[in-house]
């Protein structure tokens, strides 16, 4: 009989909606707290079974820090007897023994749990179609890595429609599965290097979802991991993109460091760098310079990005993670940069033109871009147009699992409140709430 650890969560606690929500979010500190409060499982027992220092368990339970390593997630899942699928792992060896018998009366516990997670922890956390259904081959080949890469490209498209609050868990599960393959699999040399590149790409996507969902510290950790994997894989393009992501995520805390990251990413560009990768790196440098109030650097970087797209050789293969960078995207970034620099005569025309054809189904991004258009309208004294842009952004972002649109809108609202006597502004302020 398989040993059952003293920290195994009772079935009713494991099925509780708030526990499922915490597990889906990998908020193990919250799980530890609930385990002690509701099941009497002491922090000392959790520390012993999970191989974590007791003081660290207490810190996690108080909300200080996160568990991010794959090995520790596995250890916690086994110690608490959490089924692998709940935290994005493959089934654990002990699950066959404890699996409940099928029920003929009403929905199973698993189905009830999935429905709870679907309503409380985000859409993507409960999409069964996103789970892997096949075993990895005994030897990992290039053709198998091709299939995994195609899957990663398909899952990346979720980011076009959903916010990081919905996609983060899906992307983290892909990261963890690839780590398992690298740890346990056998490979050709080529397949191993390509799998490391794929892991770097997946880690960047998970970092982006974490950033979009308001988990900046976790995002930074994932970007740093991605840089390490890209270096080991000798993948210069993904290494550069990891630096660009670090620049983007560092801007709020340290503008100079962010500019340095962005400059370092652009310094890696070679004659072999694909056009969309070049444009992506240069536009992120432009954004860092704009936020740091460096107009000359902003202009140079924007021109370099546009030149990269203009000079792209016909038929040049582009990585799917950068293929979305086109002239419309660059126009929007150009408008955002000039908004940050307080230049509405430059920003308003280009943003208005680009957003006129930008699809509403990309609700998060369009809401974000409208916030910069609203800010530029206010700088130009066009209050009614600013109010209209904010109102549209509020409508688009209402059901998006991303904190960023509302953060941007909240940055514009104080300026609008100065014009509360304008009817259009009063309507928007009422829509925005207190």
N, C-alpha and C positions, 0 to 999 in steps of 0.2 A: 504493500500500500504506500502511495506517495505521501511523504511527510506534509502535514498541514501546519504552517507556521503560526505562532501565537498572534501575529499581526494581521492574519487574514480577515478581511472585512466581512461582517455578517451579510447574508444575501439581501436583507431589507435595506441595509445602509448602502450597499453597492448599487441597488436599484433606485435610490433616492435621486430626484431630479437635480438637486444642487451638487451632489457628489458626482453624478454623471457629467454635469456641466464643468466642474472643476477638472475632472479627468480628461475630458475632451480638450480643454484649454491647457493641459499639462501644468495646472496650478496645484502642484503636489503639496505645497504648504497648506493650502485650504483643505485638502484631503486629510492631511495629518491632524489638523485642528478638529475637523468633524469626527475623525476616528476616535480621538480622545474624548470629545464631548459626548458623543452618542453611543460609543461602544466601549469606553473605558480602556482603550488601548493607549498605554503610556508612551510618551515621547522616548523614554529610555529603551523600550522594546522596539519601537520603530527604528531608532538609531542603530541598535544592535543588528536587526535583521536586514536593514538597508545599507549597513556599513557607512553611516553618516555620523559625524560627531554630534552628541546630544545637544550641544549649544546651537549647532547649525540647524537641527530639526526645529528647535524653538524659534530661531530667526525666520525660517521659511514659513512657519505657522503664523507668524506675525506679519507676513507679507513682505519680508526683506529678502530679496534675491529670488532666483529661479533655478530649476533643474533643467539643464539643456543638453547634457551629454547622453548619447545613445545608451552607453553601458549602464548609466545610473537609472535611466528610465526602465530598462529591462529588469534591473535589480529590484526597483520599487514595485513594478508590476507583479513580479514573482512573490515578493514579501507580503504584499497586500492581497494577493490572489485576484488581480484584476485581469480579466480576459484580454488577450492581445489586441483584438480589434478595437477595444474601447480607447486605447492610447496609441493606435496607429501601428501596432506590431503584428507580426505573424502569430498564429495560435501558439500558445506556450505549451511545453510538453505535458504539464499537469492537467491541461484543460479536458482531455478525453475522459479522465476519471471523474471529474466533477460536473460534467455536462448534464443538465437536467433532462429527464425523460420527456418525450414529446407530450404535449397536452392536447386533449380532445375537447376541452371546454374553454372556449374563449381564447383571446390572443395570448401568445407566450410572453414570458417576462422579457425576452429579447426584443420582441416587437414593441411592447409598451415602452421599453427603455429608448429604443430608436425614435419613437414618436415624441417622447419627452425631450430628447436631445434636439430633434428637428425644430421644436418650438422654442427652446431655451438657449441653445448653444450655437445657432447659426445653421443655415441651409446646408452647406457643404459637409458639415460634420456627420450628417445622416444620409448621405447619398450612397446607397449600396453599390451603384454602378461604378463608383470610383475605386472600389477595392480590387486588388489583384486576385484573380481566380486560378492562376496556374502556378505550379512549382517551377522554380528556377532550374535550368538544366545542370547536370553534374559538372560540366565545363562551360564557362562563360566564353562565348565567341563574339566576333564583331557583329554578326548578324543578329544576335540576341541584344547586344547593346543598341543596334539600330532600332529595334522594336521598342526598347525602353525610351530611347530618345524621341521616337514618334509619340509615345504616350505623354512624355513630359511636354512636348509641344502642344498636344491637345489640352492638357490640363492648364497650361499657361493661359489659354484663351478664357478660362474662368475669370481671370483678372479684368478682362474687358467689361464684364457684366456685374461682378460681385465685388464687395469690399473685402479687405483683409480679415475682418471679423468672421467672414464666411469661408475664406479660402485657406487661412493659415494652417489649420489642422490637416487639411488635405496635403498641402505642400510639405509639411513636417513629416507626414507619414511616408511620402516618397523619399525624403532624405534618409529616414531611418532604414527603409528597406534597402536602399542602395548601400548604406553602410554595412548592413548584414551581408550583402553579396560580396563586398570587398573584404570583409573579415573572414567569411566562411567559404567563399568560392575558390575555384581554380580557374586560371585564365591563360590565354595567350598574352604575350607582352603587350601587343597592340590593344587587346580588349581591356586589359587592366588600365592602361593609360587613358583610354576613351571613357571608361567607367568613372575614373577620377574626374575627368572633365565634366561628365554628366552630373556627378555629385556637386561639383563647384557651381554648375548652373542651377541645380535644384536648390542648393543652399541660398543662392542669391534670391531666388523666387520666394523661398520661405522667409528670408529676411525682409523682402519688400512687403509681404503680407503682414508680417509682424509690425513693421513701421506704419503701414496703413491702418492697422488696428490699434495704434497707440502704444506699442511695446518697443520703444526706441532702443532701450538697452539690449533687449533680446536681438533686435535687428542688427545692432552693431556687432554683437558676438557672432551671429551667423555670417555677416559680411567678412569678418576676420577669418572665420573658418573657410569660407569660399576662396579667399585669397591663398590660403595654405594649400588647398586642394588643387587650385589652378597652377600654382608654382610647381607642385609635385608632378602634375600632368604635363608640364611645359606648354600650357595653353596661354599664350600671351594675350589673346583677346579677352578671355574670361578674367584673367588677372587684372587687366586694365579696367574692366567693368566693375570688378570688386572694389577697386580704388574709387571709381566714380560713384558707386553706391555709398561708400564710406564718406565721400565728400557731401553727398546729398543729405545723409543722415546726421552729419556733424554740424551743419550750418547753424542750427538753432543754438548750440552751445558754444561753438568756437569757430567764428567765420574765417579767421586766418588759417587755422588748421584745415578747414574744409577746402579753401582755395589751394592749399599746398597738396592735399590729396588729389584734387582735380587736375592740377598742373602735372603731378606725377603720372596720372593716368594718361594724359595726352602725350607726355614725353615717351611713352612706350609705343606710340604709333609708328609703324614701318610701312614700306611700300606694299607689303602683303596684307595690311589691315583692310578688311572689307569696308566699303563706302559707308554703310549704315552704322557700323561700329565707330568709324571715325566721327561721323556726324553726332552720334550719341555722346561720345566722350567730349567733343568740343561744346555741344550745347549744355552739358552739365558744368563744364568750366565756365561758360557764359553765365549760367544761373548763379554759381558761387560768386563770381565777380560782381554781378548785379546786387546780390544781397549784401556784399561787402562794400557796396558803393564805389565800384571801380568801373566807370563808364568806358574808358579806353580799352581795358581788358575785355569787357563784355562785348564790345563791338568787334574786336579782333576775333574772338572765339566764335561769335555768330557768323562772321564772314567765312571763317574756316569750315564751319559746319555746313554752310550752304554750298561752298565750293566742293566739299566732299560729295554731296548728293548730286551736284551738277556734273561732276567729272566721273561719276560712277560708270565703269565699263559695261557695255551691254551684255547681259547674261551673267554677270559676276554673281556667284553664289553668295547669299547673305545668311548669317545665322538667324534662326527663327526668333531668337531672343532680342535681336536688334532690327528685324525686318519691318517692324511697325514705324520706324523713324522715316518719315517722308517729308515732303515740302509743307504739307498742312501742319504736321506736328512741329516742324521748325518755325513756322509762322506763329504758332501759339506760344512756343517758348520765347520767341523774339518779343511778342507783345507782353508776356509776363515780365521779361527782363526790363523793358522800358517802363513798365508800370512801377517796378521796384525802384527805378532810378528817377521817378517823378517826371516822366516825359510823355504826357498824354497825347501830344500831337503825333508822336511816333507809334504809341501803343494802341490807341483806340481803333484806327483804321484797319490795322492788320489783325487785331483780335476779332473785331466785328465781322470782317470778311471770312476768317477761318471758322468762326463759330456758326456762321450762317448755314454751313453745310456739315457741321459736326453732328453725328447721330445721337439722338436722345437716349438710345439704349445704353450708351456708354455714360450712364447717369452720373457716376461719381466724378469722372474726369470733366464732363461738361459743367457740372456744378462748380468745380474748382476753378475752371477757366473763366466762368462767368463772374466769379468773385473778383478776379483781377480786372476784368472789363469794368465792373462796377467801381472799383477803386480808381481806375483811370478817369471814368466819367466824373467822379467826385472831384478829382484833382483839377479837371477842366471846368468845374462848376455846372455840369449837366446833371442836376439833382434828380429830375424825373427819370432820366434814362438809367441812372445808377440804381434807383429804386426798382425799376423794371427788371434789371439784371439780377439784383439780389432776390427779388420775388421768384424769378424763374429758377435760380440756384436752390432756393429753399424747397421748391416743389420737386425738383429732380433728386435732391439728396435725402428726401424724407425717409426712404426705406433702404438706404444703402448702409452696409455694415462697415463704415469707414469713419474715423473721427475727423479726417482732414477737411472735408467740405464745411462742416459746421465750425471748425476752428477758423477757417478763412472767412466765413460769413461773419462770425463774431468779431473778427478784426475790423470789418467794414461797418458794422451796425452802429458803433459809437459815433462815427462821423455822420451817419444818416440821422441820428437822433437830434443833431443840431438843426435839422430842417423839419421837425415834427409838425410844423404848421402847414406843410405841403401835403395835400390829400393823398397823393401816391405814396409818400413816405409813411404816412399814418397807417395805410393799409398794409404795407410791408412789415412795419413794426408790430402790428397786431398779429400778423401771420408768424412772425419770428418768436413771439411770446416773450416772457420776462427775461 
